[in-house]
Amino acid sequence: MRILFMCTANSCRSILCEALFNHLAPQGFQALSSGSFPKGQVLPRSLHALEQAGIATGGLYSKGNDAFADNPPDIVITVCDKAAGEACPVFFGPALKAHWNLEDPSAISADEATVEAAFRATLAHIERRCKAFLDLPLHRLDREQLQHELDRIGTL
């Protein structure tokens, strides 16, 4: 199962989701990330936060939605309010779509300790949601039930 985490810039929140989901997921699952208007680079602070949490960062890069035109995801999860309001590209076709809004830790202007705490809090939030998803009895859920569960997880 391929899950695409989507944000506007694909430099922070969607990247954190991709890396953390892949860190937790068993074989057969793959998280990806993209941006509707990719920044073109992952924020160094995002990579630092992942490394501090012991999560691999190799292969992470900022990319647009067109990167998946030939191999669309099964599920698309937007993680910022800006991306949630945009129409998902046609090539995502039958993919289930959900919104799991996350506050942007990179938007915080504060001292280093406060910024680091914001990134840790965001990673903890992502981890709760990813674990809730991975705990679902996916083999017993039909499409409508899975959609309901994805929406519910977005409120955690």
C-alpha positions, 0 to 999 in steps of 0.5 A: 500500500502506497500512502502519499503525504502531501503539503504545499512546499514538501519541505517539512511536514509531509517530509516528516510524515514520509520518513516517520511512517516508513520508519514504523511501517511493516513490509508492504507499506510505503510512504511518499511525500510531495508538494503542490508547489515544492520548495525544491529542498528539504528544510535542514531543520526537518532533517535534523529533527528526524536524525535526532529522533533516530529516523533515517533521512536518506533519499528524502527530497522535495518533489511535486505531485507529478512525480507520481503520475505513472504510479499513483498512491492508494491513499493521499493525506494532506497535512496542511490546510493550504494543500487540503483546499487544493484539488488533488490532481486527476492522476490520483484518481481513485485514491482515498483522500484524507486531511490530517492537518499539522501545525507547521513547526518551521513557521515558529520564530523563537529561540532554538529550544522552542523550535526544537520542542515544536519539531519534537511535538510535531513528530509525536503527533505524526507518530500517534496518527501513523500508529493508529493507521498501522493498527487498523485491521486493513484486511477487514475494512472496505473502502468506506470504512477505511475512509471513515478511519482515515478521517477519524485519525485526522482528528487525533 
